[in-house]
Amino acid sequence: MHVHVHGQNGEAKFGLEPNIELAQHVGLTQREISEALRLVKEHQNDIRSAWHKHFPG
């Protein structure tokens, strides 16, 4: 389970299992990555729910 985050100058991928962590990124500043990580953690229940709706089973 993972989520992609897109910014103006790049993107990042965060793995959600077993822990939320940065998997890869390109073009984002450390500040943007930190903010994205904060938002992913803050909204992880919504992200996980959307994942399960998109990928049932």
Backbone torsions as a table, in degrees:
resi	resn	phi	psi	omega
1	MET	NA	131.4	-179.1
2	HIS	-152.6	169.2	177.5
3	VAL	-138.7	141.6	176.1
4	HIS	-99.6	139.3	178.6
5	VAL	-122.4	127.1	-179.0
6	HIS	-112.4	134.8	175.9
7	GLY	-119.6	-177.9	-178.9
8	GLN	-62.8	-36.1	-172.6
9	ASN	-116.0	8.2	-179.1
10	GLY	175.8	-163.9	-178.5
11	GLU	-154.0	165.4	178.7
12	ALA	-143.2	157.7	175.7
13	LYS	-124.6	128.1	178.6
14	PHE	-114.9	126.8	171.9
15	GLY	-78.5	145.0	-178.0
16	LEU	-108.1	-13.4	-177.3
17	GLU	-127.7	138.2	-3.8
18	PRO	-77.4	-19.9	177.1
19	ASN	-129.2	157.8	176.8
20	ILE	-76.5	121.6	178.4
21	GLU	-155.3	154.4	178.9
22	LEU	-67.9	125.1	178.4
23	ALA	-94.5	-42.3	178.6
24	GLN	-164.9	160.9	176.8
25	HIS	-158.6	159.3	175.3
26	VAL	-149.7	130.3	172.5
27	GLY	80.1	-4.4	-179.4
28	LEU	-96.2	146.6	176.1
29	THR	-78.4	164.1	177.4
30	GLN	-60.0	-36.4	178.2
31	ARG	-63.1	-43.5	178.7
32	GLU	-65.0	-40.1	178.6
33	ILE	-63.9	-44.3	179.1
34	SER	-61.9	-42.1	178.8
35	GLU	-66.0	-42.2	178.1
36	ALA	-62.4	-43.7	178.4
37	LEU	-60.6	-42.8	178.2
38	ARG	-59.9	-44.1	-179.3
39	LEU	-68.1	-39.6	177.8
40	VAL	-62.1	-44.6	178.8
41	LYS	-63.6	-42.2	-178.8
42	GLU	-63.6	-34.9	-174.8
43	HIS	-111.1	20.1	-173.8
44	GLN	-60.5	-34.7	179.3
45	ASN	-65.0	-41.4	177.7
46	ASP	-66.4	-40.3	179.9
47	ILE	-64.3	-45.8	179.6
48	ARG	-63.0	-40.4	178.8
49	SER	-63.7	-44.5	178.7
50	ALA	-64.2	-37.1	177.5
51	TRP	-59.8	-48.9	-177.4
52	HIS	-66.3	-31.1	176.1
53	LYS	-71.3	-36.8	-178.5
54	HIS	-77.6	-34.2	-178.9
55	PHE	-122.9	73.2	-178.1
56	PRO	-66.9	152.5	174.4
57	GLY	117.7	NA	NA
